[in-house]
Amino acid sequence: MNGSRVEWAVVVFCVWHSVDLLTAWRYSPLDRWGWLAFVLWLAPLAWMRTGAGRWTALAWIALALALTSAMAQLNVLAYAALAVSLAALAPWSWRALPWLALSVAWMPVLGWACQSLPLNTVTVLRLTLAAASVVAGWRAFRK
Amino acid sequence: MKTTANNFLWIGLAVAVVLSLAWEFIPLNDASARLEKLPVQGLGFAGRDVPLSDTEAAVYKPARVMKRLYQVGKERVVLVAIDGSRDRHAVHDPLYCFHGAGWNVVTSRDVAVSGGSAKLLTLKKNDRTVEAVFWFSDGTERHTSVLRYWLQTTLRRLTLGCSGEEPLLVILQPLTGTTLRWDRLLVCFPLLFEF
């Protein structure tokens, strides 16, 4: 797996500030199956090239977002920080940007933005975006 | 070069951890005083505090929540006021919560109240139709925008309370019947819309 120890430590810091994700996935009907979307979104990291160049700036961006989320009690920033911190472990290229953007598939903000849609439609949309993130990640990270 | 970059990142991480912890321990002035200003009894209305259910207590903890049943003329309404000073995550977008609980918003309109507006909702679930009114209040201005609430509370936390008062989320629902005669409430119990 890519990533230096400090980059993994940044991921842990972001996970710390993202624990409310578990509550949202468990209790919020609009966020159900978010955990599956998260697993699907993570999957492309399993086949990324090891040892390829990473972009340290991403770890700094994740750190800044997580710190701001902690100070402002704004979860949406914590989840964005988690996504960026995980992206910092991967070999970065601009082709990975769609994959990073599709991290919205596992975030509660998707449920909030689509709250006027029927619950099942939100779940289908969430999993469709997660499936799209697998394709985008495969294109970005394939060896 | 790589080692130097990593060392800087370690330092940044250490600073972030310290600041995160420090921010949790710096107390933020809450809205208790404003909540306590709302009288339990007065001319034309009488109320009593209602304990939170176990689920409500679990959802709102550790935020301060006032749940009160008021009789105003023939109207019986339940008021829930949530002060997220201690935990802003306890305050959710009411529309998001209603949708999540399976309610469909049939109608939604703004109604004028002192210092701004409140949102009057007609909600439907299966064969049941009810009304609810909600607003965010910083004691001076009242509005119905959750984005504005997030902006207010975010600025407040980043400035350690210097940017203004903590907005409360206030929700009113009828206890009996399905409709809420909010216009009568405004006349008979204006204090309800002023704290």
Interface residues (C-beta under 8 A of the other chain):
Chain A: S4 R5 V6 E7 A9 V10 F13 H17 D20 S28 P29 L30 T56 A59 W60 L63 A66 L67 T68 A70 M71 A72 Q73 L74 N75 G111 W112 Q115 S116 L119
Chain B: K2 A5 N6 L9 W10 G12 L13 A16 V17 L19 S20 W23 E24 D87 R88 H89 D93 L95 Y96 H99 G100 A101 G102 V105 W150 T153 T154 R157 L158
